[in-house]
């Protein structure tokens, strides 16, 4: 770090979206947003460790990246197990020599269908959701910061959600966990910003996937259609849209961005709550 507080990876003369010679770990990337983000980071030049509880599927994604000319290694990682989280980080350092980027994307989406109102919420589901969504991201941050400091700085990107910034009729535990991720993001950004580590979060809206996992947290089509009425843009959000945001936050192009919650939702959270109802009135 020089006298202006700049590290080798964030000098103003190098405001590039390239990730050449960077090393990234993506946790939660067997399908969907995580897989798209891992592919995009590799396309931009990063060497990537793909960590996921589904080792078979994440090995397939890593092979796809390698076949396309990228550098990628798979790692089995259950974020509930601190030793496995630490091992995924260590693999990146051992094989590629450093760590520059961490993308925390693992989430308990398989529990969302049972995550209803607080009266019907079980303590077990609450605990499992926060253990995976919040504790898992905290552990990854904890084990990534040391190697990042040794590399002169880094970028951590956490996946949050619109559920973390507004109340819902369902998803009580999921929403609380995402709100906690927002605060974890700001806290770690505050604690390590002066040492060259940036920490931000992406908050996806309704995302349509291309067959490798259910769209919209597995919500039924009728509910997805209801939610889509509140989106301002006429086209669906896709995993690649989130991947572009993550790649931006990983790169020097975002060198002056930290502690930020980047909403990528097609305008779903930008308007008054009666927006969808007004469409019918104005069209009448």
C-alpha positions, 0 to 999 in steps of 0.5 A, spaced: 500 500 500 502 506 498 502 513 501 495 514 498 492 508 501 492 504 494 494 497 493 497 494 486 490 492 485 486 498 485 491 504 482 487 509 478 491 507 472 488 500 472 481 501 471 479 495 468 474 490 468 479 485 466 480 480 472 487 477 468 492 474 474 486 474 479 484 468 483 477 468 485 473 463 490 465 462 488 462 459 493 455 456 491 456 455 484 453 448 482 447 452 478 444 458 477 447 465 479 453 462 482 455 458 476 454 464 471 458 468 476 464 463 476 463 462 468 464 470 467 469 471 472 473 466 468 471 469 462 474 475 464 481 472 466 480 470 473 483 463 476 477 460 479 475 455 485 468 453 484 466 450 491 459 447 492 456 442 496 454 438 490 461 436 488 458 432 482 455 438 479 460 443 480 465 439 477 461 439 471 461 447 471 469 447 472 470 442 466 466 447 462 470 453 464 476 449 463 474 446 456 473 454 454 480 455 456 479 458 463 482 456 469 478 452 474 478 447 480 472 444 483 471 443 491 466 440 495 464 445 500 458 445 505 458 452 508 455 449 515 462 446 516 468 451 517 473 446 515 470 445 508 470 453 507 477 454 510 479 448 505 476 451 499 480 458 500 486 454 502 485 450 495 485 457 491 492 459 495 495 453 494 494 452 487 494 459 484 498 463 489 493 468 492 486 470 493 483 476 490 476 475 489 471 472 494 463 471 491 459 468 497 453 465 493 451 459 497 444 460 500 438 455 503 433 456 497 431 449 498 428 451 505 424 457 502 418 453 500 416 451 507 418 458 510 412 462 511 409 467 516 412 467 523 406 463 526 408 457 522 415 458 522 419 452 526 425 454 530 429 448 526 428 452 519 430 458 522 436 456 525 438 452 518 436 458 514 441 463 518 446 457 519 447 456 511 445 464 509 449 468 514 454 463 518 456 460 511 458 467 508 461 470 515 466 464 515 468 465 508 469 472 509 473 470 515 478 465 512 478 469 505 481 476 509 488 473 511 490 471 504 487 477 501 491 482 506 497 478 504 495 479 496 495 487 497 487 487 498 481 484 495 474 484 493 468 480 497 461 480 493 456 477 497 449 475 494 443 478 498 436 479 496 430 484 495 427 480 501 433 483 505 430 490 504 423 489 505 417 485 508 414 479 505 408 475 507 412 469 507 420 468 507 420 470 514 427 466 515 430 467 508 428 475 509 431 476 516 438 472 513 438 476 507 438 483 512 443 480 516 448 479 510 447 486 508 449 488 515 455 483 515 457 486 508 457 493 511 461 491 517 466 487 514 467 493 509 468 498 514 473 493 518 477 492 512 477 498 507 483 501 510 487 495 508 485 495 501 479 490 501 472 492 498 466 488 500 459 489 497 453 485 496 448 484 490 441 484 491 437 480 485 430 481 483 426 475 480 431 471 476 429 467 470 434 461 469 435 457 463 433 450 465 438 448 470 434 450 476 427 453 478 426 460 477 425 465 482 427 461 488 422 455 486 416 459 486 410 457 482 408 460 475 402 464 478 406 467 483 412 469 479 407 472 474 404 476 480 411 479 482 413 480 475 408 485 474 412 489 479 418 489 475 419 496 471 423 493 465 419 488 460 424 483 459 426 478 464 432 478 469 437 472 468 443 469 471 448 473 466 445 479 469 447 478 476 454 475 473 455 482 470 454 485 476 459 481 480 464 481 475 464 489 475 464 489 483 470 484 483 474 488 478 478 495 478 472 498 475 469 498 481 475 500 485 471 506 489 465 502 491 465 499 498 459 497 503 454 498 497 448 494 496 447 493 489 440 492 487 439 488 480 432 487 480 429 490 473 426 496 477 422 492 482 424 495 488 424 502 485 417 504 485 411 506 490 407 499 492 401 501 488 405 501 481 402 494 479 395 496 481 395 503 477 397 500 471 390 497 470 387 504 472 391 508 467 390 503 462 382 503 463 
